[in-house]
Structure formats: C-alpha cells, structure tokens
Amino acid sequence: MLTLNILANTKSREALCTSCVHAVANKGFKGEQLTFCNYGELRELKFAVCECTVYCDKNAPKPNKTIGFVTPGEAARPKLTVIKIA
C-alpha cells in the first residue's frame, strides 16, 4: 500500500499578501496586523490568504519595455553609408 502525505504551500506558511503588489499590509508593535487589498478598490482582508486569482509577485523581475518608436531589430541594424561614384 502506498501512502502519500501532501502539504499545501510547504515552502512558506505566510499569507500571499506579504509579497503581492496589490497588498497594503501594516504590522503593529504587539503583533497586530491589518491587511488591505488594493486590486480594484481598497478592501480589508480579515484572514490570511493562501490562494488568490489576482496575485502579482512584487519580487518578480520586470519585463523589458521599449519607450519611443524603436522597433526591436532597429538597434541591431548596421548604418548604411552612401558612396558617390563619379
């Protein structure tokens, strides 16, 4: 007989909100904690969240963005030189 023990979130037992972009978390000196979700509208969370459909990790690397009118291959293109032949 095969027995499997599966633990949810074995890596960390803290709430997702601690590392979410949309969270506003406040901790007091005596261990009190207030957590608000700022996705859409600001609302208070009355429990520790372990799964969320709008979770966005604030420690994830940011994607590269192009600002202006430069196409992705334009920077790598060689410059053309015009030579007059007489």
N, C-alpha and C positions, 0 to 999 in steps of 0.2 A: 504494500500500500504506500502511495506517495502522498506526503503531506507538504503543502506549500503555505508558508506564512508570508503574507503580503502586507507591507506597511505603506500607508499613503504618506507622501511627502517625507520620505526618510531623510532627505538631505537637511531639511530645516523645519522646525515646528513653529516658526513665527509667521505672522499674517503676511499675505501678499502685499498689503498696503504699504508696508515699510519700504518696499523698493519700487513702488508704482509712481509713474509720472503724475497721475491724476489725484494722488492722495495728499491730504493735509493732515499730518499727524503731530500731536502735541503730547509731551510726557511731563508729568509733574515731579516734584521732589520726593513725594511719598509713594511713587509707583502709579499714580493715576494716569490715565491715558484717554485722550479724545482723538477720534479719527473721523475725518470727513472725506467724502469722495467728491471731486470737483469735475466729474465727467458729466457734461450737460448742464446740470445745476448742482449747487453745493448741498449735500445732504449728509447727515450724521450717520455713521455706522455703529450699531450697538453691539456688534460681535466681531470676533477676529475672522477675517475672510481667508478661506483656503483655496477657492476657485473663483475666477471672475472672467466674464466674456470680454471685458474691455481693458484687461490688464495690459500695461505697456511698461516694460522694464526700463527704469531711468538709467541703469548702468550699461545698457546695450550700446554698441557703437553706432554712431550717427551715420546715415548714408551720405555719400558724396553728392553734393549738389552743384550744378552749373549755374552761374549767375551771369546773365548777359545773353548775347547772341552767338556764342561759340558752340559749334557742333562738336560732338565727341572726337571726331577724327581730325578736326581742323588744326589743333595744336601740334599734331604729329606730322602734318603735311610739309614737305620741303617748299621753300620760297622759290618762285620762278624768276629767272633772270632773262631779260630781253637783250639780245645781242644783235646789233645792226650790221648787216653785211653790205658793203658798198661795192 
